[in-house]
Amino acid sequence: MIELLEESAELAAQMLAKHDYVRVISHNDADGITSAGIICNALYRRNIKFHASIISHLDEEFVRKLENITTIFCDMGSGQPDLIPSDAIVLDHHMPTETDTEHLQVNPHLVGIDGSFELSASGVTYTVAKYLGNNTDLSGLAIVGALGDCQPMVGANKDILDEALQHNIITSEHSLKLGEGDVKELLIYSTDPYIDITGDADKIQKFLGDLGIDGKIEDLAPEDLQLLTSALMLKVMKKASLDATESLIGESYKLNYEVVSDAALLVKMTNSSGKLGETGLALALCLRDVGARDQAYQLCLEYQKRIISEMKKVEQDIKEGVGIRYVHSSDEKIIGALASTIIQYVASDKPILVMNDQKGKIKISARGTRKLLQKGLDLSVAMSEAAKNVGGVGGGHDIASGAAIPVETESKFLKNVDAIITEQLGFKGEC
């Protein structure tokens, strides 16, 4: 399936090869950061100088300040074509709002590939990187980006994974997807899975003691690993979505060329460093700087602690509409992670909106599940329409989206988005 993207990817590579210096702009989550890592590695190997910036969102003020040189936008741009210079290259997987643009778009949606599930921005960028040279070793970063966006290994993602496995860039194992290291520490700081005793060292110690389990997870005997898996599954199944229970056990990926070998851990480390503002550190990981690893790991633990702490605060404050749930959080850095954790492990039958007040506006992260998508949910449409109706902006993917609205319009926005999602899902009731 990935071959459908090759024509536009080759054209993008040909355009880049004509330059000796380019700007790289990318999003500050795991998919955006690995995208930047892939293209920066590829440019460096072609002796093309670059200046990379990792940002949280794209706006007119930022674009206005860019130098008058060719710019690559990764994991952003398809939803804001009016902001993109005509000589720029957009490597994105969000649904394009325009298909006929002066600038080049390399986007899976334009060739019949579902960018929400079958290919992330890092996969798009990897496809371009392959036309810049022998960059097959960067396929591991493409898989990390897809995992960061919670995409399954199907379609074009599977094409990249198969190539990575064939060339021993990645090795895989069917196992409990908890990572490597001390099992107690992993459970204390884990938000995936998030269970009722997450963050409570004493309760986790008792949980493991009752099972007779101690030490590093990779050193556990097969029967002990199976016992731990079963016990965790029982806890997760109390509230979790089908997506979460399916993701607890499955393929774990080892990266044979990266400075962090556990793909799931590299997702967390790049994402946490990016969200906490240490974007240079996050990019350094993807540029294979061993010196960045320890600091990035500590930031990862800090980020996980913040998510867990905030989860304990907001769980009891979640409010419910007809078609949605919503809650306020005081921590602007983690609202996306909170929304993902809530929809997967706390309440999965309705989309969740997590809101944060920011200097006269409210920033919102919304998440759904694949089961809700099958019923008709499209958060990109819902958030975009509801935000636009109150003078804000919104959009993203059908399963994960966001918005920013004027603070005084919160009630109207919630009523609008609840009505839209209620209609999408066929719920009955007064919004």
N, C-alpha and C positions, 0 to 999 in steps of 0.2 A: 504493500500500500504506500510506503514511503516514496516510491518512485513517482507518484503523482506530483510530488512537490519539487522534483529534481530540476525541472525547466526553470522555474523562478529562482531556485536556490543557486543554480549555476550562473544565472544572469547577475545575481547579487554578488557572487564571488568575483566575476569578471569586472564588475564595477569597482569593487574594493581593490583589486589587484592593480588598478591604474593609479592608485594614490600612494604617497609615501607617509601620509599622516591622516588619521581619522579620529573623530570623537565617538565614544561609546557611551550610551545612556541606557541604564537598565533599572529594573524594579528591585526593591530591597527585600524581597522574599527569596526562598531557596531556589525557586525556578528562575527568577530574574538574575540572581547572583551567579548561579551555575551557567546561565546563558552568557553573562558577561565574561566569566572565566573561560568558556569555550572559545568565544570569538577573540578575546585578548591573547590567549595561547596561540591561536591560529595566525593572528596578525603578527605576533612576535616572531613566529617561525618563518614568516614571509618577509621579515625585516621591514614591516610597516609599523611606524610609530603610532602610538595611540594615547589618548587621554580618556580615562574611564570615570564616570560618575554614577553612583548608585543612589537612586532617589525613591521617595515614597509615592510620589504622584507627579504627573506631568501637567504643567499649567503654562499659560501664556507668558507670565513673567520669566519663568525659567528658560523657555525657548528663546525669548527675546535676547537673553544674555549670551546665547551660544555664539561661538566664533563662526565666521562665514566659511565653514569647511564641511566636507561630507560627514554626515552624522549617521550612526547606526542606532536605532531604537530597538531595544530588546524587551520583550514581555510588556510592551505598551505601544500605543500609537494607533492601532487599528480602530479604536473607539473615539479617537480625537484627530481625524484627518486634517481638520482646519488648522491644527497647530504644527503640522509637520512640513518642513521645507521641501521644495520640489525636488531637490537633489539628494534627499535623505533615503535611507533604506530602513524599512520597518520589518523586524523579525518577531512576529507576534502570533498568539494563538487565541486571542479574544475575538469574538464575533465582529467583523468589520461593519462599520456603519455606512461605509461607501466602498464600492468595489472598483470603481473607475477613478483612480487618483493619479496626479502628476508624479508622485513619488512611487517607488517600487515597494510593494507589499509582498512578503513571503509569508503566507498565512494558510494553514491547513483548510480552513473553511472555504477558501476560494477554489479548492480543487476537490471538494467532496469528502474531506477528512474531518471528523468531529474534533475540534480543538479543545473541547471540554473534557474528553475522555481518552482520545486516541493519540494525541500528540501535544506536548507542552511546548513552551517557548524554547526551552533548552534543546529539545529535539529538533525544532525548526533551525535553531542556530547551528546545531551539529551538522545538519544536512548542508548548510552553507559552508561550514568549516571543511568538510570533506572535499569541496571543490577548490579550496585554497592550498591543499597539500595533503600529505599523509598524516591524517589526524584521527585515525581510528581509535587511538588510545584515549581520546576525549569522549568516547561513547559512554564511559562510566558516569561522567558528569551529566550527560543527557538523561540517564536513568535516574540520577539523584534529583534532577529538576522535576521529572515526571512524578516521582514519589512525593516530592514536596508539595505538589499540587493534588495529591491523593488520586492520581490517575492509575488505572489498572494497566497491566502489561498486555494490552490488546492492540490490534490494528497496527498503526505506524510505530507505536511504542514497542510492540513485540518485534517488529523488524529490526529496530535498533538493539534491543536486548539480544536477539538471536545473533546479530553480528558481534556484539560484545562478548557473548559466551563462546562463539566460534574462535575468536582471536585471543581468548583467555584474558580479556580486559576485566571481566567480571566472572566470579564463580558464584553459584547459587546453592542453597540448601533449604530443604523443606523443614521448618522448625517453628518453635515458639518465637515470635518476632518481638523480643524484648531487648535485644542487643547483647553486648558482651560486658562482663565485669561482675562486681559483687552483687548478688541477687537482691540483698537487702537494700543497697543504695539505689539500684535500678528501680525498685518498687517505690521507694520513698520519693524519688524525683520524677516518677513516670506520670505523664498525662495521656499516654497512648500505650497501654490502657490506663484509664482513670477509674479507680475502684473506690469503694466506700472508705478504705483505710489509707488511701494515698496521702502522703505527707506526714503520717503519724508513725514515728519510728517505733514506739512501744507496741502498737497494734500490729505493725508489720512483723516485728520480731516474734510476737506471739503466733501470728499466722504461719510464719515459716517454721517456728518451733513445733507447732502442732503437726506440721507435715514432716518434721525431721530433716529439714533442708537448710544448708548453710554453704557459704563459699561462693566461688565464681560460677556463673551460670554455664559457662563453656566447659567446666570441669565436672558437672553433675552427671551421675550415672543415668543411662537411658530411662530406667524405671523412675528415678527421682524427677527427671525432666517431665516425664509423662504425668506424674502425680501433680507437679506444680502447674502444668498446663491445664489439667482438668479442674483444679481448684480455682485457678484464675478465670476459666471459662464460666464456671458456676457463678462467680461474683459478677462478671461482666454481663451475663445473660439476664440479670435481674432488671436492668433498665436499658441496656445498650441497643443501638440500632443493629440491623442485620449487617450493615457495612462494617461496623466495629467488630462484631463477633467473627466475621469472615476474615478480618485483617489481623486478628490476634495470632492465628496460625497460618503459615503460608511460606512463600519463598523469601528467604533472607539473602541479601546480596553482599558479597565481599568485593571491594574495589582493589584491584591488584596494582594500580598505578598511582593511586592518590595518597595523600599524607594521612588521611583518616580512612581506614579500610572498611569500616562498617557503614554501609550506605545510609541506613536509617539515622545513625549518629551524625553523619555529615549533613543530612537534611536539617537536623536540629541545630547544629553548630552554625551553619551558614544563615539559617533563618533567624536565630536568636541574635547573632552578631549584627545582622542587617537591621532588625527591628530595634535594637538598642543603640543604633547610631554608629556602630563600629564597622562601617561598610568596607573600609580599607582592609581590615582584618578578615572579614568574610571573603573578600575577593582574593586575598593572599592565600587562603586555604585552597581555592580553586586554581591558583597559579603554582601550587605545590611547594609553598613555603613552610617547611617543617617548623620554623620558629614561631609560626602563628598558632600552632596547634594547642598548646597548653592554655594560653590566654583565652582562646575561643572556647575551649572546653569549660573553663570557669564561668564565662559569660553564659554558656548554655545552661549550666546548673542554676545560675542566678535567674535566668529567664523562666526555667521550669518552676523554681520556687515562687516566683511572682504569679505565675498562672495558678498554681495550686492554692496559694494564699487568697487570691481574688476569687477563685471558685468557691472556697469555703464561705466567703462573704456573700456572694451573689446567689448561691443556689436557692436560698429561701426567699429571695426577693423577685424571682421570675414571675412576671405577670402574663396573663393569657387573654388573647382575643379569640375571635371565631376561627381564623385561619392561621394565626401566628402566636408565637411567644416572644416576649421582649424583656430586656433588663438593662439597667444602667450599670456601667463600670467606671471607676475613678482612674483606672490605669489605661491611658490611651495607647500604650505600646503593645498591649496584649489582647485587644478586643477581638481580633480575628481568631487568635488561638483559643480564646474563651468560647467564642461561638462554635468553633469546631469541636471542642471538648463537650460542650453542652449537648449539641445535636447528636453526637455519637454515643455519649455515655450517660446522659441524664434524662433527656426527653427527646424522642426522635420522631414523634407522630405529627409534629408541626414544625415549620421552619422557625429558627431562632434569630432574633435581631439583638445584637449587643451594641449599646449606644454609649458615647462618651462626649461630654460637654467640652468644647474647646473655643474659648474667646469669641462668643457670639454665634457659634455654629455647633452643630452636633454631627459627629462622625459616627457612621453606623456600619457594622459588619453583619452580613446575613449569611446563613448557611442552611442547606437542605440535605437530603439523602437521595440516593438513587431510587429508592422506593417511592419517594415523593415526586421525583421527576417522572416516573412511570405513570403517575396519576395526573400529570399535567403541569407540575410546578416549573416555573421559569423565573428565577430570582432576578436575572438580568433585566427582563422586561418589567417586572414588578417594581424593582428599586428605581429604575430609570424613570418610569412613568410617574410614580408617587413622588419622587424627589422633584421632578420637573414641575409638577403641579403646585409646589410650594416655593418655587424659586431656587431649588437646589439642583445638584447633579448626582447621577447615580449610574451604575452599570457593572458589568463584569461577566461572569459565567452564569449558566442556568442553575448550577448547584451552589455557587459561592459568589456573592456580589457585595457591593458596598454603596454608600451614598454619603453626601454631606449636605446638610440643610440648615437654614437659619434657625437659631435656637427657639424663637417664638412660634415656630410652625410645627413643633413636635407632635402635638395632639392631632392636627390635621393630617400630617404625614402618616402617622400610625393608622388613622382611620382609612386613609386612601390605600395604603399598602395592604392592610388587612382585607379590604374589600376586593382588591385585585387578586390576592392569593386565595381568598375564599372562593372566588369565581373559578380560578384555575383548578383548584382541587375539588370543587364540587361540594364544599362544606355547606351546611345549612345553618342559618342563624342570623341574628341582627349584628351588624358590624358597628 
